[in-house]
Amino acid sequence: MNLRVLEVLAALGCLVLFILLLVMLPGLMAGMEGLSYVMALVVFIAVLSTAGYMIDKVTA
């Protein structure tokens, strides 16, 4: 598969995950809304970094 297509799909998938986490986590973690937003951001960064690492590993 084309590298650009793979990167765009990974980015879109991570963005969808981030939006879902932003919507769902504050409801699941009642009383700790601030922490839930930070957790959503940390998970987003971790997943996006892992996807980038895996794409780099596959193409190398």
C-alpha positions in Angstrom: 0.0 0.0 0.0 1.1 3.5 -0.7 2.9 5.1 2.3 0.9 8.3 2.1 -2.4 6.4 2.2 -1.2 4.4 5.2 -0.2 7.5 7.1 -3.5 9.3 6.3 -5.5 6.2 7.4 -3.5 5.9 10.6 -4.0 9.6 11.4 -7.7 9.5 10.7 -8.1 6.4 12.8 -6.2 8.1 15.7 -8.3 11.2 15.3 -11.5 9.2 15.5 -10.2 7.4 18.6 -9.3 10.8 20.2 -12.7 12.2 19.6 -14.4 9.1 21.0 -12.2 9.3 24.1 -13.0 12.9 24.6 -16.7 12.2 24.5 -16.8 9.0 26.5 -14.1 9.3 29.2 -15.6 12.3 31.1 -18.8 10.3 31.5 -17.0 7.2 32.7 -14.8 9.1 35.1 -17.4 11.3 36.9 -15.7 13.7 39.3 -12.3 13.5 37.5 -13.1 15.2 34.2 -9.7 17.0 34.1 -7.8 13.8 34.4 -10.0 12.1 31.8 -9.1 14.8 29.2 -5.4 14.4 30.0 -5.7 10.6 29.7 -7.5 11.0 26.3 -4.6 13.1 25.1 -1.9 10.7 26.4 -3.7 7.7 24.8 -4.0 9.7 21.5 -0.3 10.5 21.5 0.7 7.0 22.4 -1.5 5.4 19.7 -0.3 7.9 17.0 3.3 7.4 18.0 2.9 3.6 17.9 1.2 3.8 14.5 4.0 6.0 13.1 6.6 3.6 14.5 4.9 0.6 12.9 4.5 2.3 9.6 8.2 3.2 9.7 9.1 -0.3 10.6 7.1 -1.8 7.7 8.5 0.5 5.1 12.1 0.1 6.2 
